[in-house]
Amino acid sequence: MKKAIVVDKDYGSVTTDDLNSLKERFKEENIELELKHFDSEDEIISECQEAEAILGTGNPPMSEKVISYLPNLKMIQRFGIGVNSIDLSAATEGHKIVSYMPGFCLDELAAHATSMILGLIRNTAYYDRHIRQGKWPKAEYYTPKSISEMTIGLYGFGGSAKELYKIFNKGFHSRVIACDPYVSEDIKETFNIEFVNFDKLLEESDVVSLHAPLNMETRHIFNQEAFKKMKNDAMIINIARGPLIDEAALIDALKTGEIRFAGLDVFENEPLDKKSELRNMENVILTSHSAFYGEGSKQKQLNWAFELVSQVLNENTIKKEFVANKEICNKDTKFIFK
């Protein structure tokens, strides 16, 4: 049988029952799926020598070192969108496919961001916390803005940002602007939205919602300087990647009134430190990296993982849309890219 290994089964994005059901499905395709959890590069190297596919439910450390020491490896499969923990160049040079799942949770991400925005603007989290403490804070705290008069700023204009645009522009009739230097002219013509530079996004947005990947260009782009350019009553929402925000700078901005609110689903280090000041701030909503979570998205994750790994290991085929290291499609390999 061909061999595949989940290297981070305890990450939490899918349950043990989910993985066991996937294991049974793989048996029918002559693939043995092992469920493991490794904490280091050396463990992955030591225990995955026979693996033809490595599956990551989170962000396992698939560095150049790891990839170079796994001679039988054909593919690395991510149960999600981000591939920032995988050395794509090393995978391409080693003729190994990195596959991911673009678009598997667009509705869920947009809905989660919306819930945070509304929860902060309408003070619902604040009221809930205080009522549970025995208080009755009727019409207290910050006076809510009119949503139709707000400007929603999108940092990145990928799939989830497009869905959030529809919710606020079509649903609430809010003005929506976006900053994304990599958007094509075709996309710009398709959407009734103003594309702006980064400074204008910060200066004009009542809400800045993050939808960008993590890379050298975007790491800590929301820093002390950025927060100073934002409105004092603005909020920031992050359902993308934690390190897009300099967390220490954010805490300072919230404490000093540089900005008013933050809704965070992702953090620089996860789980969030128990001593983090964010845990005690009234003007912050925190969720546990769960914006992707939903019935539809989970089913897509499991089905796509099964289909993609089965096709690569048994047929040497894969659809280009699921390949993260696109350069491999132009190399002379045994794989067939559809």
C-alpha positions as CSV (number, residue, x, y, z in Angstrom):
1,M,0.0,0.0,0.0
2,K,1.0,3.6,-0.6
3,K,1.8,5.5,2.6
4,A,0.5,8.9,3.8
5,I,0.9,10.5,7.2
6,V,-0.9,13.3,9.0
7,V,1.9,14.9,10.9
8,D,-0.2,17.2,13.2
9,K,-3.3,15.3,14.1
10,D,-3.8,17.3,17.4
11,Y,-3.8,20.7,15.8
12,G,-7.6,21.0,16.0
13,S,-8.8,22.0,12.6
14,V,-10.4,18.6,12.1
15,T,-11.3,16.0,14.7
16,T,-9.9,12.6,15.4
17,D,-13.2,11.1,14.1
18,D,-12.8,13.1,10.9
19,L,-9.3,11.8,10.4
20,N,-10.3,8.2,11.2
21,S,-13.1,8.4,8.6
22,L,-10.6,9.7,6.1
23,K,-8.3,6.8,7.0
24,E,-11.0,4.3,6.1
25,R,-11.7,6.0,2.8
26,F,-8.1,5.9,1.9
27,K,-7.9,2.2,2.4
28,E,-10.3,1.7,-0.5
29,E,-7.7,3.6,-2.7
30,N,-4.8,1.3,-1.5
31,I,-3.4,4.1,0.7
32,E,-2.5,3.6,4.3
33,L,-3.0,6.8,6.3
34,E,-1.2,7.1,9.6
35,L,-2.3,9.7,12.2
36,K,0.6,11.2,14.1
37,H,1.6,14.4,15.8
38,F,5.2,15.6,15.6
39,D,6.6,18.7,17.3
40,S,9.8,19.2,15.4
41,E,11.5,19.0,12.0
42,D,13.7,16.1,13.2
43,E,10.7,14.0,14.3
44,I,9.1,14.5,10.8
45,I,12.3,13.5,9.1
46,S,12.8,10.4,11.3
47,E,9.2,9.1,11.2
48,C,8.2,10.0,7.6
49,Q,10.9,8.3,5.6
50,E,8.4,6.0,3.9
51,A,5.7,8.6,3.3
52,E,4.7,9.5,-0.2
53,A,2.3,12.1,1.1
54,I,2.4,14.3,4.2
55,L,-0.9,15.9,5.3
56,G,-0.8,19.0,7.5
57,T,-4.0,20.0,9.3
58,G,-2.2,23.1,10.5
59,N,1.1,24.6,9.8
60,P,3.8,21.9,10.2
61,P,7.4,22.9,9.7
62,M,8.1,21.7,6.1
63,S,11.4,23.4,5.7
64,E,14.0,22.9,3.0
65,K,15.8,20.5,5.5
66,V,12.7,18.4,6.0
67,I,11.8,18.2,2.4
68,S,15.4,17.3,1.3
69,Y,15.5,14.4,3.7
70,L,12.3,12.7,2.6
71,P,13.2,10.8,-0.6
72,N,9.9,9.1,-1.1
73,L,7.8,12.2,-0.7
74,K,5.6,13.1,-3.6
75,M,3.3,15.7,-2.1
76,I,2.5,17.9,0.9
77,Q,-1.2,18.4,1.4
78,R,-2.5,21.4,3.5
79,F,-6.0,21.2,5.0
80,G,-6.4,24.9,4.3
81,I,-5.2,28.0,2.5
82,G,-2.0,29.2,4.1
83,V,1.3,27.6,3.1
84,N,3.6,29.9,5.0
85,S,5.2,27.0,7.0
86,I,6.2,25.2,3.8
87,D,9.3,26.0,1.7
88,L,7.6,26.1,-1.7
89,S,10.9,26.7,-3.6
90,A,12.5,23.6,-2.0
91,A,9.4,21.5,-2.8
92,T,9.5,22.6,-6.4
93,E,13.2,21.9,-6.7
94,G,12.6,18.5,-5.2
95,H,9.8,17.8,-7.7
96,K,7.2,17.6,-4.8
97,I,3.7,19.0,-5.1
98,V,2.4,21.3,-2.4
99,S,-1.4,21.2,-2.6
100,Y,-3.8,23.5,-0.7
101,M,-7.5,24.3,-0.6
102,P,-8.2,27.8,-2.0
103,G,-11.8,28.8,-1.5
104,F,-12.8,26.0,0.9
105,C,-14.2,28.4,3.5
106,L,-15.0,31.7,1.9
107,D,-18.5,32.0,3.2
108,E,-17.4,31.1,6.7
109,L,-14.6,33.6,6.8
110,A,-16.8,36.4,5.6
111,A,-19.6,35.5,8.1
112,H,-17.1,35.4,10.9
113,A,-15.6,38.8,10.1
114,T,-19.1,40.2,9.8
115,S,-20.0,38.8,13.2
116,M,-17.0,40.5,14.8
117,I,-17.7,43.8,13.1
118,L,-21.3,43.8,14.2
119,G,-20.5,42.5,17.7
120,L,-18.1,45.4,18.2
121,I,-20.1,48.2,16.6
122,R,-23.3,47.2,18.3
123,N,-21.6,46.5,21.7
124,T,-23.2,43.0,21.8
125,A,-20.1,41.3,23.3
126,Y,-19.8,44.1,25.9
127,Y,-23.5,43.8,26.9
128,D,-23.3,40.0,27.1
129,R,-20.2,40.1,29.4
130,H,-21.7,42.7,31.8
131,I,-25.1,41.1,32.0
132,R,-23.4,37.8,33.0
133,Q,-21.7,39.7,35.8
134,G,-25.1,40.8,37.2
135,K,-25.1,44.3,35.6
136,W,-27.7,45.9,33.3
137,P,-25.7,48.3,31.0
138,K,-28.6,49.6,29.1
139,A,-27.5,51.9,26.2
140,E,-24.0,52.2,27.6
141,Y,-20.5,52.1,26.1
142,Y,-19.7,53.6,22.7
143,T,-22.6,54.9,20.7
144,P,-22.9,52.6,17.6
145,K,-22.2,54.1,14.2
146,S,-24.7,53.8,11.4
147,I,-23.4,50.8,9.4
148,S,-24.6,52.3,6.0
149,E,-22.4,55.3,6.7
150,M,-19.2,53.4,7.5
151,T,-16.3,52.8,5.2
152,I,-15.1,49.2,5.2
153,G,-11.5,48.8,4.1
154,L,-10.3,45.4,2.8
155,Y,-6.6,44.6,3.0
156,G,-6.3,42.0,0.3
157,F,-9.1,41.3,-2.2
158,G,-9.2,37.5,-2.5
159,G,-12.2,35.2,-2.1
160,S,-13.2,36.0,1.5
161,A,-12.8,39.7,0.9
162,K,-15.1,39.6,-2.1
163,E,-17.7,37.8,0.0
164,L,-17.4,40.5,2.8
165,Y,-17.7,43.2,0.1
166,K,-21.0,41.7,-1.0
167,I,-22.3,41.6,2.6
168,F,-21.5,45.2,3.4
169,N,-21.9,46.9,0.0
170,K,-24.9,45.0,-1.2
171,G,-26.5,44.2,2.2
172,F,-25.7,47.2,4.4
173,H,-24.9,49.7,1.6
174,S,-21.6,50.6,3.2
175,R,-18.8,52.1,1.2
176,V,-16.1,49.5,0.6
177,I,-12.5,50.2,-0.5
178,A,-9.7,47.8,-0.9
179,C,-5.9,47.7,-1.0
180,D,-4.4,44.9,-3.1
181,P,-1.6,45.7,-5.6
182,Y,-1.9,42.3,-7.1
183,V,-5.5,42.4,-8.3
184,S,-6.0,42.2,-12.0
185,E,-7.6,44.9,-14.1
186,D,-10.4,42.4,-14.9
187,I,-11.3,42.0,-11.2
188,K,-11.2,45.8,-10.8
189,E,-13.7,46.2,-13.6
190,T,-16.0,43.5,-12.3
191,F,-16.5,45.0,-8.8
192,N,-17.9,48.4,-8.0
193,I,-15.1,49.2,-5.5
194,E,-12.4,51.7,-5.2
195,F,-8.9,50.4,-5.0
196,V,-6.6,52.6,-2.9
197,N,-3.0,52.6,-1.6
198,F,-2.2,51.4,1.9
199,D,-2.1,54.8,3.5
200,K,-5.5,55.8,2.1
201,L,-6.9,52.5,3.3
202,L,-5.7,53.3,6.9
203,E,-6.8,56.9,6.8
204,E,-10.4,56.5,5.4
205,S,-11.6,53.2,6.8
206,D,-13.9,52.8,9.8
207,V,-13.1,49.1,9.7
208,V,-10.0,47.5,8.3
209,S,-10.5,43.8,7.6
210,L,-7.4,41.6,6.8
211,H,-7.6,39.1,4.0
212,A,-4.0,38.8,2.9
213,P,-1.4,36.0,3.0
214,L,1.6,36.0,5.3
215,N,4.9,36.7,3.6
216,M,7.9,38.9,4.0
217,E,6.0,41.8,2.5
218,T,3.0,41.6,4.8
219,R,4.5,40.5,8.1
220,H,3.9,43.2,10.7
221,I,2.5,45.6,8.1
222,F,0.0,46.7,10.7
223,N,2.5,48.2,13.2
224,Q,2.7,51.3,15.3
225,E,3.1,53.6,12.3
226,A,0.0,52.0,10.6
227,F,-2.2,52.3,13.7
228,K,-1.3,56.0,14.1
229,K,-2.6,56.6,10.6
230,M,-6.0,55.0,11.3
231,K,-9.0,56.8,12.7
232,N,-9.1,56.9,16.5
233,D,-12.6,55.3,16.4
234,A,-11.7,52.6,13.8
235,M,-11.5,48.9,14.3
236,I,-9.2,46.2,12.9
237,I,-10.4,42.7,12.1
238,N,-8.0,39.8,11.5
239,I,-9.3,36.5,10.1
240,A,-6.2,36.0,7.9
241,R,-2.8,35.4,9.6
242,G,-1.7,36.6,13.1
243,P,1.7,38.0,12.2
244,L,0.2,40.5,9.8
245,I,-0.3,42.5,13.0
246,D,2.5,43.5,15.4
247,E,0.6,42.4,18.5
248,A,2.5,44.6,21.0
249,A,1.8,47.6,18.8
250,L,-1.9,46.7,18.6
251,I,-2.2,46.4,22.4
252,D,-0.5,49.8,22.8
253,A,-2.8,51.4,20.1
254,L,-5.9,50.0,21.9
255,K,-4.7,51.2,25.3
256,T,-3.8,54.7,24.1
257,G,-6.8,55.2,21.9
258,E,-5.0,55.2,18.6
259,I,-7.8,52.9,17.5
260,R,-11.0,51.8,19.3
261,F,-11.7,48.1,18.5
262,A,-10.1,44.9,17.5
263,G,-11.6,41.5,16.4
264,L,-9.0,38.8,16.3
265,D,-9.3,35.2,15.2
266,V,-5.6,34.7,14.6
267,F,-2.6,35.6,16.7
268,E,1.2,35.9,16.5
269,N,1.5,32.8,18.8
270,E,-1.3,30.3,19.2
271,P,-2.8,29.5,21.6
272,L,-2.9,33.1,22.8
273,D,-0.7,33.6,25.9
274,K,-2.8,33.4,29.1
275,K,-1.1,36.6,30.3
276,S,-1.9,38.6,27.1
277,E,-3.5,42.0,27.8
278,L,-5.9,41.3,25.0
279,R,-7.8,38.9,27.2
280,N,-8.9,41.7,29.5
281,M,-9.8,44.4,27.0
282,E,-13.5,45.3,26.7
283,N,-13.0,46.7,23.2
284,V,-11.7,43.4,21.8
285,I,-13.4,40.2,20.5
286,L,-11.3,37.1,20.5
287,T,-11.9,33.8,18.8
288,S,-9.7,30.7,18.6
289,H,-8.6,30.5,15.0
290,S,-12.0,29.2,14.1
291,A,-13.2,31.5,11.3
292,F,-12.9,28.7,8.8
293,Y,-15.2,26.4,10.8
294,G,-18.5,25.3,9.4
295,E,-20.4,22.3,8.1
296,G,-19.7,23.1,4.5
297,S,-16.1,24.0,4.9
298,K,-15.3,20.9,6.9
299,Q,-16.9,18.6,4.3
300,K,-14.8,20.3,1.6
301,Q,-11.6,19.9,3.6
302,L,-12.2,16.1,4.0
303,N,-13.4,15.5,0.5
304,W,-10.6,17.5,-1.2
305,A,-7.9,15.9,1.0
306,F,-9.1,12.5,-0.1
307,E,-9.4,13.4,-3.7
308,L,-6.2,15.3,-4.1
309,V,-4.0,12.8,-2.3
310,S,-5.6,9.8,-4.1
311,Q,-5.2,11.4,-7.5
312,V,-1.5,12.3,-7.0
313,L,-0.5,8.9,-5.4
314,N,-2.5,6.7,-7.7
315,E,-2.7,8.6,-11.0
316,N,0.1,11.3,-10.8
317,T,-2.5,13.9,-11.6
318,I,-3.8,17.1,-10.0
319,K,-5.7,20.2,-11.0
320,K,-3.5,23.3,-11.2
321,E,-5.9,25.3,-9.1
322,F,-5.0,23.2,-6.0
323,V,-1.2,23.5,-6.6
324,A,0.5,26.1,-4.3
325,N,3.9,25.9,-5.8
326,K,2.8,26.8,-9.3
327,E,6.3,26.7,-10.8
328,I,6.3,22.9,-10.6
329,C,3.7,22.9,-13.3
330,N,6.4,24.1,-15.8
331,K,9.0,21.5,-14.7
332,D,9.7,18.2,-16.4
333,T,8.0,15.9,-13.9
334,K,6.0,12.7,-14.0
335,F,2.9,14.6,-12.8
336,I,0.1,15.6,-15.1
337,F,-1.4,19.0,-14.3
338,K,-5.0,19.5,-15.5
